[in-house]
Amino acid sequence: MQLLEQEMEAGLSPATHKNADIKMFPTYVRNIADGSEVGQVLALDLGGTNFRVLLVTLLPQPKIDLKSKIFVIPQSIM
């Protein structure tokens, strides 16, 4: 755990990011979710073999509509 934490810190630091084993970029959370959120969120996940696309629609409590599609990445472009 200690080594993982050190590597993540190296990945966040501008001074060590280039050579870090774990590349990380800071993100800024403006507010913590409180459950009253409504609207749509698009989530993209590019893994080693699949590209996942999710459209999450947050409706008034307690409803969520989730649509997803998975695309297999061809071996030729992996």
C-alpha positions, 0 to 999 in steps of 0.5 A: 500500500505504501508503494502504491501511494508513493507511485500515485503521488509521483504520478500527480506531481508535475516534477515526477509525472513524466517518469511515474509508473502510474500516470495521474491527472488531478481532477477537481470535484466542485461539490459532493453529490447529495442525491438531488442531482438530475440530468444526464452523465456520459461515462466512457471507459477505454480498457484493454479489449473493450470500449464501454459507453454509458449514458446515465440519466439521473431522474428525481429520486430514486430513479436512474435510467442506464443505457450502455453499449460495449464495443470490442476493440479489434486486435489490429488497433490494440 
